[in-house]
Amino acid sequence: MIPKTDWDGSVHPHFSQNNKKSMDYSSFLFGNLSMRSGIVTAIYYPEDVNNTSKKEIEYDVLVLNKENQSVTFTKFRGCVVSNMFGMTNNSLSYTLQAGEKDEKGFIKNGSMVLILCLNGSPDANQAMIIGGLQHPDQKTYSSADGQFYDFTFNGMNYNINKDGELTITFSGNPDLNNPQDNPAAPTVLKFDKDGGFTISDNEQQSIALNRTSKTITVTNGSESIVIDKENKKISLNSGQNIETSSEQDTKVSAQQNLDMSAQQNATVQAEQNLNLNANQNVISQAGQNWQIQAGSNVTVSSQGSVIIQAPTVIVQGDTTLLGAAPTAPVALAGVSQIIAFLGPVPLPGNIITGSTTVLGSP
């Protein structure tokens, strides 16, 4: 039969031609030109022997047909998924989940899909999966959610809420047939409505960029680093130890004050030289004893006076010399007295007038 054409060459389908009996409702509904709903029961990748095209991923879809009081099942084999863009450089590919039979023989956890047969042909690769149905166990929404986009696949959730905030959540539970809690989940990445950014896991570890407070915070719960742009400040906190190491130089400088304090001990150690320099005063204080020890000489020099104040001043050495030069007097007799040591035994002594040598009296 030659199809009927209009003056512009357009072709009419045979069931719309007036010279043939029109297709009745029942034939249209249960024929291969109607859209059907079904459940995916099997998936065949191109390398599978049951794959007919050897190029596309194919599916078996079980379709339930109801007519009057009778129910029949039809399996469409080799169904393929429609391409949103129909291009090589623009495409979207994904897989559907094939259901499994439970102990009663019912298919569970299979993708619920809509199919159409190309040109009404039910042959393999001609039944096209054009979309999916709302699953009865799917999450429900309300008017409070407003305009949103919510996408979940293989345990990953991608949500854009009514405020335009994007949240990506890793739940680590892609298998509906074997649901289980994943100790690595959840990990959440979020862009908020103010342009801020946060990524966090279930161990209280997080990185947060706050555009409102102009801060960047890196924390694991007890330890944290806060970079404050507004106040031009960096804060470093630790629940226990902080260690800093460098293969070469480490430099700490401040344009104003540098404060260092410890509730217990403070140790500064150098394998070679240790230099302390100040353009003005150096103040060293101790609540109890203060010890200065050296393996060789100790030199104290000043452009002004050197003052040592204490209830008792003890200068101990095998030879003790007072004076800047051999002829420089340092004290007057009867004015200054000392205690010299003969070994471990202290002996009273006097400073001789004009002398640079201290003599202990017997």
C-alpha positions as CSV (number, residue, x, y, z in Angstrom):
1,M,0.0,0.0,0.0
2,I,1.3,3.4,-1.0
3,P,1.0,5.9,1.9
4,K,-1.2,8.9,1.3
5,T,0.6,12.2,0.8
6,D,-0.4,15.9,0.9
7,W,0.4,18.5,-1.7
8,D,3.6,19.3,0.3
9,G,4.8,15.7,0.3
10,S,4.1,15.0,3.9
11,V,3.1,11.4,4.6
12,H,0.1,10.3,6.7
13,P,0.4,7.2,8.9
14,H,-1.8,4.4,7.7
15,F,-4.1,4.4,10.7
16,S,-5.1,8.1,10.0
17,Q,-6.1,7.5,6.4
18,N,-9.8,7.9,5.7
19,N,-9.8,5.0,3.3
20,K,-8.8,2.5,6.0
21,K,-10.5,1.7,9.2
22,S,-9.2,3.8,12.0
23,M,-7.3,2.1,14.8
24,D,-9.5,1.6,17.8
25,Y,-8.6,2.6,21.3
26,S,-7.7,-0.9,22.5
27,S,-5.4,-1.5,19.5
28,F,-3.7,1.8,20.0
29,L,-3.2,1.3,23.8
30,F,-1.8,-2.2,23.6
31,G,-0.2,-1.9,20.2
32,N,3.5,-1.0,19.7
33,L,2.7,2.7,19.1
34,S,1.6,3.3,22.7
35,M,3.9,4.5,25.5
36,R,4.4,1.8,28.1
37,S,5.7,1.6,31.6
38,G,7.8,-1.2,33.0
39,I,10.6,-2.3,35.2
40,V,14.2,-3.0,34.2
41,T,15.1,-6.6,34.8
42,A,18.5,-7.0,33.1
43,I,21.4,-4.9,31.8
44,Y,23.8,-5.9,29.0
45,Y,27.0,-4.1,28.3
46,P,28.4,-4.1,24.8
47,E,30.8,-6.9,25.5
48,D,28.0,-9.1,26.8
49,V,27.0,-12.0,24.5
50,N,23.4,-11.1,25.0
51,N,24.0,-7.6,23.7
52,T,22.8,-7.3,20.0
53,S,24.2,-3.9,19.0
54,K,27.7,-4.4,20.5
55,K,27.8,-0.6,20.9
56,E,25.1,0.6,23.3
57,I,24.2,-0.6,26.7
58,E,20.9,-2.5,26.4
59,Y,18.2,-3.5,28.9
60,D,15.4,-5.9,29.3
61,V,12.1,-4.2,30.4
62,L,9.2,-6.2,31.8
63,V,5.9,-4.5,30.9
64,L,2.5,-5.1,32.6
65,N,-0.5,-5.0,30.3
66,K,-4.1,-4.8,31.7
67,E,-7.1,-5.3,29.5
68,N,-10.5,-5.8,31.0
69,Q,-10.0,-8.5,33.6
70,S,-6.8,-10.0,32.1
71,V,-3.2,-9.2,32.9
72,T,-0.3,-10.1,30.7
73,F,3.4,-9.5,30.9
74,T,5.6,-8.6,28.0
75,K,9.4,-8.4,28.0
76,F,11.0,-6.0,25.6
77,R,14.6,-7.0,25.0
78,G,17.5,-4.9,23.9
79,C,16.0,-1.6,24.9
80,V,18.3,1.4,24.7
81,V,18.2,4.8,26.6
82,S,17.5,8.0,24.6
83,N,20.2,10.6,24.3
84,M,19.3,14.0,25.6
85,F,21.3,15.9,23.0
86,G,21.7,13.4,20.1
87,M,25.3,14.6,19.4
88,T,28.8,13.3,19.7
89,N,30.2,16.3,21.4
90,N,27.1,16.9,23.6
91,S,25.9,13.9,25.4
92,L,24.7,12.5,28.7
93,S,25.3,8.8,29.5
94,Y,24.1,6.9,32.6
95,T,23.1,3.4,33.5
96,L,19.8,2.1,34.9
97,Q,19.5,-0.4,37.7
98,A,18.3,-3.9,36.9
99,G,16.0,-5.3,39.5
100,E,16.3,-8.7,41.2
101,K,13.8,-11.3,42.2
102,D,12.9,-11.6,45.9
103,E,12.0,-14.8,47.6
104,K,8.4,-14.5,46.3
105,G,9.5,-14.0,42.7
106,F,8.7,-10.3,42.6
107,I,11.2,-7.9,40.9
108,K,12.6,-5.4,43.5
109,N,14.8,-2.3,43.2
110,G,14.6,-2.1,39.4
111,S,14.4,1.2,37.6
112,M,10.8,2.0,36.7
113,V,10.9,3.4,33.1
114,L,8.7,4.6,30.2
115,I,9.4,3.1,26.7
116,L,8.3,3.8,23.2
117,C,8.9,1.6,20.1
118,L,10.5,3.3,17.1
119,N,8.1,3.1,14.2
120,G,6.0,0.7,16.3
121,S,8.6,-2.0,16.0
122,P,9.2,-4.1,19.1
123,D,12.4,-5.6,17.7
124,A,15.7,-5.4,19.6
125,N,17.2,-1.8,19.8
126,Q,13.8,-0.4,18.6
127,A,12.3,0.0,22.1
128,M,13.5,3.3,23.4
129,I,13.6,4.1,27.1
130,I,12.6,7.8,27.2
131,G,12.4,8.4,30.9
132,G,11.5,7.1,34.3
133,L,8.5,7.0,36.7
134,Q,8.3,8.5,40.2
135,H,9.2,5.6,42.5
136,P,6.7,5.1,45.4
137,D,9.6,5.1,47.9
138,Q,11.2,8.3,46.5
139,K,11.7,11.3,48.8
140,T,8.7,13.7,49.0
141,Y,8.8,17.5,48.8
142,S,6.6,20.4,49.9
143,S,5.9,24.0,49.0
144,A,8.5,25.0,51.6
145,D,11.2,23.6,49.3
146,G,10.3,26.2,46.7
147,Q,12.1,25.9,43.3
148,F,14.9,23.3,43.7
149,Y,17.0,20.6,41.9
150,D,17.7,17.4,43.7
151,F,19.8,14.6,42.1
152,T,21.0,11.4,43.7
153,F,23.0,8.7,42.0
154,N,25.1,5.8,43.4
155,G,25.1,7.3,46.9
156,M,26.0,10.8,45.8
157,N,23.4,13.6,46.3
158,Y,23.5,16.9,44.3
159,N,21.1,19.5,45.6
160,I,20.4,23.1,44.7
161,N,17.8,24.6,47.1
162,K,15.5,27.6,46.6
163,D,18.2,30.0,47.7
164,G,20.6,28.8,45.0
165,E,22.8,27.0,47.5
166,L,24.6,24.0,46.2
167,T,25.2,20.9,48.4
168,I,27.0,17.8,47.3
169,T,26.8,14.9,49.8
170,F,28.7,11.6,49.7
171,S,26.7,8.9,51.5
172,G,28.7,6.0,50.3
173,N,25.7,3.7,49.9
174,P,25.2,3.0,46.2
175,D,23.7,-0.5,46.4
176,L,20.0,-0.6,47.2
177,N,20.1,-4.4,47.2
178,N,22.7,-4.4,50.0
179,P,22.2,-1.2,52.0
180,Q,24.7,-0.6,54.8
181,D,26.2,2.3,56.7
182,N,29.6,3.5,55.3
183,P,32.0,4.6,58.0
184,A,33.5,7.1,55.5
185,A,30.2,9.0,55.1
186,P,29.0,11.6,55.0
187,T,31.3,14.0,53.4
188,V,29.6,17.3,52.5
189,L,30.6,20.1,50.1
190,K,28.5,23.2,50.1
191,F,28.4,26.6,48.4
192,D,26.1,28.9,50.4
193,K,23.9,31.8,49.2
194,D,26.6,34.4,50.3
195,G,29.2,32.8,48.1
196,G,30.9,30.9,50.9
197,F,32.4,27.4,50.6
198,T,32.5,24.6,53.1
199,I,33.8,21.0,52.9
200,S,33.4,18.7,55.9
201,D,33.5,15.0,56.9
202,N,32.2,12.9,59.8
203,E,35.4,13.3,61.8
204,Q,34.8,17.1,62.4
205,Q,37.4,17.9,59.8
206,S,36.5,20.9,57.7
207,I,37.6,23.8,55.5
208,A,35.4,26.8,55.4
209,L,35.6,30.1,53.4
210,N,33.2,32.7,54.9
211,R,32.7,35.7,52.7
212,T,30.6,37.5,55.3
213,S,33.1,37.4,58.1
214,K,36.0,37.3,55.6
215,T,37.6,34.3,57.3
216,I,39.1,31.0,56.2
217,T,39.0,28.3,58.8
218,V,40.7,24.9,58.7
219,T,39.9,22.6,61.6
220,N,39.6,19.0,62.8
221,G,37.6,19.9,65.9
222,S,40.4,20.5,68.5
223,E,43.1,22.0,66.1
224,S,42.4,25.0,63.9
225,I,43.9,27.7,61.7
226,V,41.8,30.8,61.2
227,I,42.9,33.4,58.6
228,D,41.0,36.7,59.3
229,K,41.1,39.2,56.4
230,E,39.0,41.8,58.1
231,N,41.3,42.0,61.2
232,K,44.5,41.0,59.3
233,K,45.1,38.2,61.8
234,I,46.1,34.5,61.7
235,S,45.2,32.3,64.7
236,L,46.7,28.8,65.2
237,N,45.3,26.6,68.0
238,S,46.0,23.0,69.0
239,G,44.5,20.8,71.7
240,Q,48.0,19.4,72.3
241,N,51.3,19.8,70.4
242,I,52.4,22.2,67.6
243,E,55.5,21.2,65.6
244,T,57.2,23.4,63.0
245,S,60.2,22.2,61.0
246,S,62.2,23.5,58.1
247,E,65.0,22.0,55.9
248,Q,66.6,25.4,55.7
249,D,65.8,28.8,57.4
250,T,62.8,29.6,59.5
251,K,62.1,33.3,60.1
252,V,59.6,34.8,62.5
253,S,59.2,38.6,62.4
254,A,56.7,41.2,63.6
255,Q,56.3,44.9,62.8
256,Q,55.2,45.6,66.4
257,N,55.3,43.3,69.4
258,L,56.3,39.6,69.5
259,D,55.0,37.8,72.6
260,M,55.9,34.2,73.6
261,S,54.7,32.6,76.7
262,A,54.5,29.1,78.3
263,Q,52.6,27.7,81.3
264,Q,55.5,25.4,82.0
265,N,59.0,25.2,80.5
266,A,60.4,27.1,77.5
267,T,63.5,25.9,75.7
268,V,65.5,27.7,73.0
269,Q,68.4,25.5,71.7
270,A,70.9,26.0,68.9
271,E,73.6,23.7,67.6
272,Q,75.8,26.7,66.9
273,N,75.4,30.4,67.9
274,L,72.4,31.9,69.7
275,N,72.0,35.6,69.2
276,L,69.7,37.9,71.2
277,N,69.7,41.5,69.9
278,A,67.7,44.6,70.9
279,N,68.0,48.2,69.8
280,Q,66.9,49.3,73.3
281,N,66.4,47.4,76.5
282,V,66.8,43.7,77.3
283,I,65.0,42.6,80.4
284,S,65.4,39.1,81.8
285,Q,63.5,38.0,84.9
286,A,63.3,34.9,86.9
287,G,60.9,34.1,89.8
288,Q,63.5,31.9,91.4
289,N,67.0,30.9,90.4
290,W,68.7,32.2,87.2
291,Q,71.7,30.3,85.9
292,I,74.1,31.3,83.2
293,Q,76.4,28.4,82.1
294,A,79.1,28.3,79.4
295,G,81.7,25.8,78.3
296,S,84.2,28.6,77.9
297,N,84.3,32.4,78.6
298,V,81.4,34.5,79.8
299,T,81.7,38.2,78.9
300,V,79.5,41.0,80.1
301,S,80.1,44.4,78.6
302,S,78.4,47.7,78.7
303,Q,78.9,51.3,77.4
304,G,77.6,52.5,80.8
305,S,77.5,51.0,84.3
306,V,77.2,47.4,85.3
307,I,75.2,47.1,88.5
308,I,74.8,43.8,90.4
309,Q,72.4,44.1,93.3
310,A,71.8,41.3,95.9
311,P,71.9,40.8,99.7
312,T,75.0,38.7,99.0
313,V,77.2,38.7,96.0
314,I,79.7,35.8,95.6
315,V,82.4,35.9,93.0
316,Q,84.2,32.6,93.0
317,G,87.2,31.6,90.9
318,D,90.7,30.2,91.1
319,T,91.9,33.7,90.3
320,T,89.6,36.6,90.7
321,L,90.6,40.0,89.2
322,L,88.8,43.3,89.5
323,G,89.7,46.2,87.3
324,A,89.7,47.2,83.7
325,A,93.5,47.4,83.5
326,P,96.5,46.4,85.8
327,T,96.8,50.0,87.1
328,A,93.1,50.8,87.5
329,P,92.0,51.1,91.2
330,V,88.7,49.5,91.9
331,A,88.1,50.1,95.6
332,L,89.4,51.7,98.9
333,A,90.5,49.8,101.9
334,G,88.0,49.7,104.7
335,V,85.2,50.6,102.4
336,S,84.8,47.3,100.5
337,Q,85.1,43.9,101.9
338,I,84.8,40.5,100.2
339,I,84.7,36.8,101.0
340,A,87.3,34.9,99.1
341,F,87.4,31.1,98.8
342,L,90.2,28.8,99.5
343,G,88.8,25.8,97.6
344,P,85.3,25.2,99.0
345,V,86.1,27.1,102.3
346,P,84.9,30.8,102.4
347,L,87.4,33.2,103.9
348,P,86.9,36.9,104.8
349,G,89.1,39.4,102.9
350,N,89.6,43.1,102.1
351,I,90.2,44.9,98.9
352,I,93.6,46.7,99.0
353,T,93.5,50.4,97.9
354,G,94.2,50.8,94.3
355,S,94.7,47.1,93.8
356,T,93.4,45.1,90.9
357,T,94.0,41.8,92.8
358,V,91.7,40.4,95.5
359,L,93.5,38.7,98.4
360,G,91.8,36.5,100.8
361,S,93.0,36.8,104.4
362,P,94.2,33.6,106.2
